[in-house]
Amino acid sequence: MKISVIIPNYNGEKIIDGCIQSLLKQDYKDFNIIVVDNNSTDESVKIIEERYPSITLIKNNKNLGFAAAVNIGIKASKSDFVALLNNDTEVDKKWLGNLYSVVSKDNKIFSASSKMVRFYERDIIDDAGDQYNLLGWAYKRGDGSKIDKFNKNKVVFSTCAGAGLYRKNIFEEIGYFDENFFAYLEDIDVSFRGNIHGYKNVYVNDAIVYHMVSATSGSKHNKFKVKLASRNNIYLIRKNMPLIFTIINLPFLILGIIVKYIFFLRKSLGKEYIEGIMEGVFTKNKVEKTKFKFKNLIYYFIIEARLIANTFKMFFKV
C-alpha cells in the first residue's frame, strides 16, 4: 500500500467505529489501516477484532502514550507515507487523497495538516495547521473561525498529528516522535525538527476532518493535560533551540510562561502549570537535544523569523 493510516486508540469504544467507517468510504483506496491500542479497558478492541478483521491491530500491554503508540504504528508500516488519525475523528471521503496529492508532488514536504472542523459545530474550524511563536506558545491556527476562512493551502510551522500525512523516510533522518513527551506537543517537536532540516509542513485546505475535540483526554483544560503540556513545552525548547537562540529568546519565553501561569491560575490550574514547568526544567536532560549542524544554520534563522511573525499572526488570527 502507498499509505498506512495509523490510529492510536485508548478506550474509544464509542467513537472508533465511526472513525473507521469514514476511512472505508475514502475515494482514495491505496491504503491500509493500523490501529495501535494502548491497553484499553473498554470494548474497543473487541469491536475492531469482530467488525474489522482486515485491520492490523497492535495491542500494547500498557498505556504507552500517544507518541509511543504512533511510533509503533509507523515502524510496523510498509508504506511510503503514514497518516496519523485520532480515534475521535471522522474524515471526508476525499480527505486522504487530497493530502496525498499535495505531499507527493514535493519531496521537500515532510508533512501535511488537515482542515480540522469541530464535530458538533461543522461551520467552525478546530485547527488549520499548528503554529509556534516567540513566547514559546504552540497554538491552533484558525481555531474558532468560520469554515470558509483559511481556505488556501499554506506552509505552517507544524502539522497536527491528530490528522496528518507524513513522508515516512524522513523520520529516519530527523527521528521519530519523542516518547518522553508521552502526549501533547510531540507533533510540534517532530515538525520543528523537520523545519531544522529544511523540510516543509503544509496545511491542505480541502483535506477535511471532523474532530470531537478532547474526546480522549476529557476536556480542553484539566490537571493532567496542563501539567504534561507545560512540561513538554520545556522539553521542546531544550531539544530544538541551540543555546544562543535560547538566550536570545529567553526574555520572551519567560514572559510567555508568566502570562500562561496567570491564565491557568484563573482556571484554578496554576499549581499544575508550575509543577509541569518545574518538572520540565529538572528532567530536561531526558530528551535528546537535536544535534546542531552548521549546514542547517540558515534554517535556524528562518525558524527564528517565523517565531517572530507567528507572534503577531496569533493576535491577528491569520
N, C-alpha and C positions, 0 to 999 in steps of 0.2 A: 504494500500500500504506500501511496505517496505521503499520507499524513496519518499520524496516530493522535486521536483525541483522548486526552488523559483527564479523568475526573477523580479528584480526591474526594472521598466520602467519609463522613462521620455522622452516624445516627440520622441519615437522610431518608428514612422510610416514607415520609410524607411528601417528599419532593423529587426523589431520584427517578421515579417513573416518568414524570413529566419532562424532565431533562433529557432522558434517553429517547423518549418518544419523539421529541422535537429534532434530535440528531438523526433519527432514522428517516426523517422526511426531507433531508437535505437534497437539493438539486445535484450538488457535487457528491459523487459516490466513491471516489478513490481514497477511502479512509477506513480505519478500524478503530474500535473503542477499547480503552484500557481503564478499568476502574480500580483505584488503589484504596482499599478500605482500612481506616485507622482504628481497627478493633471496635467497631460499632456494637452497641448492646441492644439495638432495636432489631427490626425485621428487614432492614435494608439489604443486607447480604442475601437473605433468603429470597427477597423479591428479584434480585439480579440473577441468582442461580436458577430460579424456576422460570422466569419470564424471558430471560435473555441469555441462553446458554452459549451463544456465539461470541459474547463479550469476554475479553480476557479479564479475569478478576484476580487481583492480588490481595491477599489478606494479611495485614500486619498483626502481630500478636500484642501490640500496644499502640496507643496513640502517639505516633512519631511527629505529629505536626504537619502543617501544610508543606513546608519546604522539603522535608524528607520524603513525604508521600509523592510529590511530583517528580523528585529526582529518581525514585524507584521506577516510576512510570516512564520517564524519559529514557532511562537506561535499558528498560525492557523493550522499548520500541525499536522496530527495524526500519522505520520510515525516515525520509529526508527531513521532514518537518513534524513538529509536535504542536498540537493545540491544547492549551490548558483551559479547563472549563469548570467553574464551580457547580456543585450539585444543586444550588438554589437558583438556577437559571433555566430559561427556555430560549431557544435560538430561532431566528427567522430562517426560512428554508434556503435562503441564499447566503447565509452567514459565512460558512466555511469557504465556499467558492469565491466570495468577494475578498476575503482575507488572502487566500492563496494567489489570486490574480494580481494582487499588489506586490506581495513579498517575492513571488517567483520571478518578477521582472527585474529585480535589482539585487545583486549579490551582496551589496553593502547594507541591505536591510537585515537587521538581526531579528526584529520582532514587529508585530502589528497588533495594535489595540483596537478593540471593538467599540461601537457606539452602544454603550450600555444604557438601557432605559428602565425606569422604575416599573416593576412588575405590576403594581396596583395603581400606578398613575402613568399611563402609557403616552401621555403627552409631555412628560418631564424626563430630562436626561439625568442619569445617575453618574455616568463617567464617560468623558470623551478623550481619554488618554490622561496619564498622570504627569504632573509637573513637580519639580523640586526647586526650592529657592534659597536665597542668601540667608534667610533666617533659620535654615535647617528644617523647613516645613515641607512635607510632601502633601500634595492636595489633588483632588479630583477635578480635572478641567471640565467645566460645563455643568457641574453638579447643581441641580435645581433650575436649570434653564429650560425653556421650551424646546421641544424636539426638533423644531425647524431651525434652531441655531446650531452652530458648529457643524455645518453641512459641507465642509470641504476636507479632503484628505490633507494631513499636515504632519510634519515631523514634530514629535513630542519628546519629553525627557525620558519617559518610561511607559512601557505597556503594562496595563493592569493584568496580572496573571489570572484574574477571575474569568477572563475570556479573551485569550490572546494566542496568536500563532508565532512560533519561534523556529528559526533555522537551526536544526539540531547540531550540525557540525561546529557551529560557533561556540557551543557550550564547551567543547573540547579545548578550545583556545582560551576562553576567558574564565572558565569554571562554571560549575552548576549552581543551583540555588544554595545559599549558605544555610546549613541545617542548624547552626547556632541561633538563627533568628526564630526558629520554630514556626512562627506565623507573624504576619504584618511587616511590611517594608522589605521583605525578601525580594519582591519584584522590582522595587526601586533600586535595590542593591545590584541585582544582576543586570538591569538596564544601564545603571551607572557604569558598570564595568564594560558593557558594550560600547558606551559613549567614549570611554577612555581609550579603547582600542580602535576608534574611528568608525564604528558601525552606527547605523541609524535605527531608531524606534519610531514607528509611524502610527498615526491614527487613521482608521479606514471608516469613513462616514457611513457607507452602505452595508457594513457588517453589523447587523442589529441583534442585540441580545437583551432579553427581558430579565431583570435581576430583582430578586426578592429583598435584597439588602439586609445583611446581618442575620440571615435565617439560621446559620450555624452557630454564630457567636452569641446570638440572643438579643443584642441591642447595639445601637450606634456607639454608645459610651457605657462601658462597665469597668469594674475594677481590674479584671483580668486583662482586658483589651488595652486599657490606658497604661497600665504598668508595663506590659510587654512592648507596646509600640514606643513608649518613651525610652525604654532600654535599648531597643533596636535602632532608635534614631542616633544614639551614641555610637553603636556598632557601625552604622552606616558612615558616619563621619570618620571614625577611626580607620575604617577599612579602605575608603576610597579617596580621601583627601591627603595628599602629601603634606608634610609638616609645614612648609612655607605657606601653602594655601590655607591650612587650618589656622595658622597665626594671623594671616590677613583677614580671614572671615570671622575670627573669634568674637569680636565685639557684636557682630550681627547675630551670631549663633547664641551668644549669651542673652541678647535681647529677645530672641525667639523663645528661649527657654522661660524667661521671666513672664512674657506675655501668655504663653501656654499655661504656665503654673496658675496665673490669675484666672484664666478661663476655666481650668478644671477645679480650682478652689471654689468657684461659684457653683459648680455642679457637685460639690462635696466629694471630689475625686483628687484633690490636691495632694493628699498624702500618698496615694498610689502613683501619681505622676512623679513626685520627687523620689520615691523608692525606686522606680524604674530608671530614672536618670542616674541615681547613685549606683545601682547595680551595674548599669552600663559602664560607668566610669571605672568601677573596681574590677570588672570582669572583661574589660575591653580587649585584653590580650588573648581571649578565647578565639577571636576572629582573626583570620589570617589577612594581613594587610596586602592589598593589591600591589604587586611589585612595580615600582616606578621604572619606566623605560624612557630614555631620552627621546626616542623616535615618536613617543606619544605626547611630547610636551605641548605641541600645538593644540592637541585635543583638550588638554587641561585648561588652556587659555579660552578655548571655545566654550567649554563647560562653565567656566567662571563667568563669562559674558552671559551665558544663558541663565545662570542663577540670578544675576542682577536683573535681567529682563523679566524673568518669571516672578520676581518680587512685585514688580509693577503690574504685570499681567493678572496676578491674583486679585489685586484690589480693583482692577478694571474689568475683571471677569471676561478675559478674552483668551 
